[in-house]
Structures are given as C-alpha cells and as structure tokens.
Amino acid sequence: MSRSTSRLGIEVLSVFAMPPVPFIGLAAELGCSHISLGLEPMPDNPHSYPAWSLRQDATLRKETVAALADNAISIAFGEGFVFRPGVEVRDMADDFALMAELGAKCVNAVGIDPDRARSEDQFGAFADMAAANGLRASIEFMPGLALGTLAAANTLIDAVGRTNLGVVIDCMHLIRSDGSAQELAAFDPARIAHIQLCDAPLTADMAQY
C-alpha cells in the first residue's frame, strides 16, 4: 500500500518517548500517513530519548510542522487529555490551540473521574473547545476506568449531545472489557473517530492493566 493512499498510522504509545521529528521520520519510513502525538513525551522512556516539550519549545513545533509536511504525515489525533477529579478542561485552552497549530485533526481524551455529572460537563466542554479550534473530539474507553466499555462511552456521547464527539476503539480495550465484534458491528460508524489495532494477549499478563 502506498503512503499516499494509506490510512494507517502509528500511535505515540508505540514509540515511548521518541521525539516528534524522528517519530515522524519513522512513520514515513514504514509507509504510514498518520501518527498520534502528545505535547509532552510519554513517561516510559526505556531508550533514554532526550527530553522535549511541544508546549514550551516553539522551535520544536515549527520543526515538527515542517517534518509533517515534508513527509506527507498528518496528526490523526492529539493525545494527553485526561479528565480526573480536580482537573478542569476549561484551563486547557492553550493545549487545544497548540494541537490546531500542529495540524491535528482530532483530540482524544480519557475519563477517570467517577462523578458522572462532572464527566458529562467536562466532555461537553472538551468537545466545544475542540470545535472552536477546528478539531473533532474523541473519547477512549478502557476497562477499569470510569468509562470502561464501548457502551459506557456511547451513553456518555448521548448525554453530552455534541455532534463532533466520537469514540476511539482500541481493539485491546474492546475485547478486555468483554466487548465483541458483534457489538462493534452494531455501533454507529459515524461515531467512530479512530480504530487502534495492537498486538497483545487476549488476557492481560501483567499485574497492572
């Protein structure tokens, strides 16, 4: 499959804390057209990559935008939005603007706040702030969290009532949350923002998920 027609991408978790520019180069080398990217590196850094920050380093942002253009790579979705007790999404306006500056198409969030009413408020504001920056918004469900299943994410989207809010379907999360191919087949495709494929055992083989 040529890169010009490929809809495949590499998720930022796959490369640990690799800096953005070499990550983009790796994606291009592997024939992918998309990546996901956060504004800061992942905490796991087994290869001792140098520290970097797209929040703090304007030069790195320019280099990242240039590398994306030079390699015909796009940021399918921006990572790093986590809604937990005490966190207010309305304080993250700068992050939405930076994702738009980098050319992201969508921003993705994980919800770990058990307060249902507050989660609905935060995801509603998240979708609105994304739309204000020309971005789609997505929810990622994960077993063990407040939004642990595809059904729970779908119910939240119904409650929030924003048309630009969809869901990221990580096949590992789907199966480990007792979801099924039949459940996915019945899901509204217009609400699917992205699908993540991964090589992982059906049952977690580590103490922590």
N, C-alpha and C positions, 0 to 999 in steps of 0.2 A: 504494500500500500504506500503510495507516495505521500510525502508530508503535506502537500498542497490539498489533498483530499482526506487526510486522516483526521478523525475526530477523537483520537486517543491523546491522553495527557498523562503526566506523572504527578502524583500527589506529593506535596512537600514533606510529609512524614517519611516518605521512602528514601529521602536523601539526608535525613537527620539535620544537622546544622550547616550544610553546604551553603556558601554564599550565593546570592541570586545569579550573578553573571555566569559562573561556571555551571550552575544548575541549568540555566537556560541553554548553555552550550551542550550539556549532556542530553537534554531533551531533544535538541536538534539532531545530534549525532545518532540518537535512537529512532529518529523518524517520527517524533511526536509533534503535534501542533499546539499543545496546550500544557500549562502547568497550573498548580495552585501555589499560592505564596502567602506567607505572613510578613508582617512588618518587622518582626524580630525573629531570630533563629529559634529552632526547637531546643528545649532544654537538654535533650540527649545529644551528646557530641562525641561519639566514640573515636572519630578520626581526627580530633583536635583541630577542627577548622577555626580560622580566626574569627573573633567577634565582629558582628556587623549589626547595623540598625538602619532600616529604611525610614524610620521616624526621625532620626537625628541627623542623618547624612544625606544632604541634598545632592551631593556629587554622586553618591551611590545610586540615588533614584534616577538621575539623568543617565548614568551608565546602564542601569537596568532597562530603562525605556529604550535606549539605543540598541542594547543586545536583543531585546524582544523584537524590535523592528528588523534588525539585521538578519535574524534567524527565522523570521516569519512565525514567531511563537506568540500566543496570547495567554493572559492570565484568566483561566476559566472561572476561578473564584478565589477571593481573598479569605484567608484563614485568620484565626486568632481572637474571634469574638466569643467570649464565654460569659454567660449570664449566671451569676451566683448571688447569694444573699449579700446585700450591701453594695453591689455593683450597679451603676446607673448608666444605661446605654446612651442617654442624652449627653453624657460627659465625653462621648467618644466621637464628636463631630469631626475632629481633625483626622481621625483614622479613616472615616468614610471618604473625606476629601483626598487623602493620600492614595487610597485604593483607586479612586477615579483618576488621579494624576498618573498612576502607573498603568492605567488602561484595563483594569479588571472589569469583567463582565457582570460579576455577581459577588456578593459577600455571604459567608457562611457562618452560622453561629450554633453553639452547643448550649443547651439549657440545663443547669444543675440546681436551679432554685426550686425547692419543693412547694413553694407558695404558688398555687395555680393562678390566682388573680394577678399576682405580680408578674408571673411569666407571660401572661397574655398581654399585659401592659408593655413589658419590655420588648417582646417580639413585634408588637404593633408599632412601637416607636422605631425599632430596628428596620422594619420594612419601609416605614415612612422616610427615615433618614437615608436609606439606600436609594429609594426612588428619587429623592431630592438631588442625589448625585448621579442620576442616570444608571443606577445599578439594580439588578434583581437581588432578592434576598432568599436565603435558604436556611432550613433547619436540618441539623443532623441528629438523628436519634441514636441512642446507644444503650444497650441493656445495662441495668444497674443505676442509670441516671433518672432524673425526673421525667425526661422524655425518653422512655426506654424501648418503644416499639413504633413501627410504622403507623399503626392505628392511633397511638397517642399523638404522634406528630400531625397526623391528618386531622384529628379532633381539634388540636390547637390552631391549625390553619383555619378551620371552620370558625372557631371562636374569634380569632383575630380579624378575619374578614378583609385581608389585603390581597389584591389580585397578583401582586408581584412577589408574593411569598410562596416558595415551593419547598421541596424536601430533597436532601441528598440521601441516596440509598446506597449505603455501604453493604455489600453482599455479606460480609462477615457479621456485621451488626444484625442484618435481617435474619440470618439463619440462627445466630446465637440468641436472638430474642424470641425464638420459636416461630418466626415468620416463615413463609413458604413461597414457592414460585406461583402457586395459585393466588395467594394474597396479592402478590406483586402484579400479576396479570390482570387482576380486577381493579387495580389502583388507577386513578385518573392520570393519564400520561401528561396532561398539561401541568400537573403539579410536580412532575419530576424535574428537578433542576440539573442534577448530575447523577451518574451511577459510578460507584467505585468498585473496581474488581481487585481482589487481593488473593495472595497465595497464603492460606492459613489453615490450621487444623479445624475441623468442624467443632471440636470441643477445646476450650482453652487449656493449654498445658502448663500455664503459669499460675501462681497463687493470685496475682493481680490481673484483672482483665486486660 
